[in-house]
Amino acid sequence: MRAAFNANTFSQTWHGFAGFEMIDKFLRDREIDLILLTHDRFIVIELKNWRGKITAMRDHWLLNGNDMGRSPVKVRPESVVNTPAVAPFPTSWLQRIFPV
């Protein structure tokens, strides 16, 4: 699968970055596990080291019946709204990552 992904010209310009820590404008710290920069967007990925049956109860995730907290699907949109990372990337920064 990795070979097929890497051989595809569509994904050859994608870049991944892991382990971001930042502080939002309200001085709350935020952690982002993985960011993928694609040809036209960035994708924020939340990783979990969970094994077992995962179910939903309102906006919480349950792992084998144990409440694991609010779903990142609900928590992250609040982070994105409050995080300056949603601002457009500076052109010079993008050009270093995606040389023309």
Steps between C-alpha positions, in 0.01 A plus 500: 500500500784740587670431166177566309439821697856626443493410130187706437585846362196637684653431843870560424471864607328422829689560825433381853598663829453348845500616860385861492450689823363852496325754717180663381403863557341404833835353618369143490750246375401285206656185363462381143614144432544520124449754222499400135558777248348394170492669162201712604434471877635395836354211693519479879516142634436397859662166592381272780676197646178316572406138453151366538145597417452874447148639518352848525275641771392851405829687457712253701693192386474176692776239486371162615226691685741741676455873437815627325391863490358727235539404140785685325247564225320726748809635678720581199258734321511718811881489484505590134279802553730625777832410338687734267616196301185530288635822350638464147855370487758766413597461136872485581439213743297305246761555230768347723286191551357481148766638267364594159 
